[in-house]
C-alpha cells in the first residue's frame, strides 16, 4: 500500500522533519533498517543535541515510516541520490510533503479537503477546530477506529496544522489559527508523482485518476492540462481524452527519472 488512509496519533511524534530527513538520507545506506539507522545516527550525533527519545521518534515514527517501508522502500535508493545531490530545496521540500502525507492519512485528508478548500474560497486562515470536523468524519468513514478523547483530539489537531506549517502550507500559529500560505506544486513534483505511480505498476488511467493529484490541488482536468504541458518538455507523450489516457513514458527506470530531474 503506497498510501495509508487510516488516522493515527503518529504525527505527534514527528511532523515535517525536513532538515532531519536531509541529514538521515546522508547516512542511510541500502539494506539498513530503522534500528540500524538509529544506532548509526546516534553514534554520529546526526541530529545534534536531540534526546535519544526524540532521535528514535524522528527515525522510527518519521523517516522510516515514510521512506523505509514496503513498497516505498523501492524508491528510497534513488530518493537518497535526489536528497544528496539536488540543489533545489523547494523541490525536496515538496517531495517530503508527498511522502509525509502518504504516511499520515489525517494529514493527507487535511490538505485535500481543508487546505485546498480554504485556498479556493479565499479564506485567510485555518483553525484547529477545522481538523476536529475531519476527525468526526474519519469516525463515520472508518478511517478512525475508535473515538479519541478531547485532549487527544486537541493534540492531534494541533500537530496536523503544525505539520502543514512545516511543509509550507500554513503560517505561524496565533490563538489557534494559522494563515493559509500560497503553495503550488512544481513541475518537477508533478513529473515525479506521475512516474512514481507508473513505476509502482499503475496503469496509465490509474496514474491520471489517482487521488494523489488532489493532494497537489489538481482535478482530473488539471492533470490532463499538466500532462499536455509537460509533454512539450519531452518527459512523455500523452494522448488524453479526459476520460481515457495513453502514455508513452520516456524514462524507464527510477534512476533515469532522477537524473532527468537533476538536469
C-alpha positions, 0 to 999 in steps of 0.5 A: 500500500503506497498510501495509508488512509487510516488516522493515527496519533503518529504525527505527534511524534514527528511532523515535517522533519525536513532538515532531519530527513536531509541529514538521515538520507546522508547516512542511510545506506541500502539494506539498513533498517530503522534500528540500524539507522538509529544506532548509526545516527546516534553514534554520529550525533546526526541530529545534534543535541536531540534526546535519544527519545526524540532521535528514535521518534524522528527515525522510527515514527518519521523517516522510516515510516515514510521512506523505509517501508514496503513498497516505498522502500523501492524508491528510497535508493534513488530518493537518497541520490535526489536528497544528496545531490539536488540543489533545489530545496523547494523541490525536496521540500515538496517531495517530503510533503508527498511522502509525509502525507502518504504516511499520515492519512489525517494529514493527507485528508487535511490538505485535500479537503481543508487546505485546498478548500480554504485556498479556493474560497479565499479564506485567510486562515485555518483553525484547529477546530477545522481538523476536529470536523475531519476527525468526526468524519474519519469516525463515520468513514472508518478511517478512525477506529475508535473515538479519541478523547478531547485532549487527544483530539486537541493534540492531534489537531494541533500537530496536523496544522503544525505539520502543514506549517512545516511543509509550507502550507500554513503560517505561524500559529496565533490563538489557534489559527494559522494563515493559509500560505500560497503553495503550488506544486512544481513541475518537477513534483508533478513529473515525479508523482506521475512516474512514481505511480507508473513505476509502482505498476499503475496503469496509465488511467490509474496514474491520471485518476489517482487521488494523489493529484488532489493532494497537489490541488489538481482535478482530473482536468488539471492533470490532463492540462499538466500532462499536455504541458509537460509533454512539450518538455519531452518527459512523455507523450500523452494522448488524453481524452479526459476520460481515457489516457495513453502514455508513452513514458520516456524514462524507464527506470527510477534512476533515469527519472532522477537524473532527468530531474537533476538536469 
